[in-house]
Structure formats: structure tokens, C-alpha cells
């Protein structure tokens, strides 16, 4: 695994991660549309660096697939 900046194309992955987290019951947040995730990912990809906060993606080295949380088998 490696860390990298968030790219606009990561929106779909982050939308899936949010659905996984909601399935765990640990996270309650307002619903966000697919367009909302696209806007957020684009904003993250183009945001100026902030010394107090980092927004990164975790990527599998071999496949370059964005990694994230997954719900336990149900």
C-alpha cells in the first residue's frame, strides 16, 4: 500500500467506503449524492496544502486500486 493525494476519479471509491461505514452502524452522516462525492473529490484534488490536515488516499501498489474500509461479513 502507498499513500497518495486524492484524485477526482476517487469519488466512486469514497462513495463505496461511506456506504460500508454506514453498514457498520458506527457513522451517522447526512446522505450525499454521487455528484456530491464527485465535487468533494475534485475539491480535494485541487485544494491547497494545509499544514494542519492531510486528506490522502491509500492505494494498492500493484493494482493502483484505492483501498478503504469494508463491512464485516454479515
N, C-alpha and C positions, 0 to 999 in steps of 0.2 A: 504494500500500500504506500501511497505517497500523497502529500498534501499539495493542493494547487488552488488557484483562485477560482471563484465561481464564474461559470460561463453562461451566456443566455440559454444555451441548449440544455442546461441542467434543470430547467423548470419542471420537466416531466418527472425527473428523479425525485426532486424535492416534494412534489405533489404526492408521489407514492410514499415517501417517508412520512409525511404528515398523516396519511391515511393509516399507515402501520402504527404510528404512535397513538392515534385516536383509538385504534382497536385494542391497545393495551389498557385503556381507561385511565392513564396517568396524565393525559393532556386534554385540557378543555380550551378550545380557542374558537373564535368565530370562523365560519366557513369562508373559504377563499375560492374564487373561480379559477379555472385554468388560465384565463387571461391575467388574473391577479398574480399567479405564480410566474407567468412569463414576464410581467412588468417588474416584479421583485427581482428575478434572476438577472434581468438586463440592468437594473439599477445597481445590483451588487457587482456585476461585471465591470461597470464603468465608474464606480464610486472611488473617490479619492481615498488614499490610505488614512486610517485613523489609528493613532498610537494607542488608544485605549481599548480597541475592539478589533478582532480579526474575524472575518467571515471566510471560511475555507471549505473546500470540498475534499473528500477522501476518495482517491481513485486507485483502482487495482492496476498495478504496473503492467501486467501482461495484456489485459483486455481493455484498459483505459475506461472501464465501467465505473460509474460513480457508485460508491458504497454508502450504505446508511443503515438505519435501524430496520429490524424486521420483527414482525409479530411472532410470538412463540407458537408452535403447532397447537392448534385448537381442537 
